[in-house]
Amino acid sequence: MASMAHKELATNETSWTFLTNHSHVLICIAKQPDIRLSEVADLVGIGERSVHRIVHDLESAGYLRVIKEGRRNVYRIDLDRPLRHPMEADHHVRAVITPLVKKSKVTK
């Protein structure tokens, strides 16, 4: 379910955020590694197909591993991967994800 802040942002056509949808997807997965992608779509405010594409991007680039456990997927983030942009490449994913995941277990 989308938060009130997200709903307020959605109504403002000129709104923007500091983080990308890729970051938002990673944050959701860091908070709940066995989250369903439909839930991620609701939380981020994008379509489920977009979330699948983002997960594929992150997996292809080595930032995310998808592990099949029974009928569910569990996701593992490589927190030691460098950020992609040259201006941020000397920092790792951990620097972005860890502060934004409050009291949740951040898995590697």
Order of alpha helices (4+ residues) and beta strands (2+ residues): alpha-alpha-alpha-alpha-beta-beta-alpha
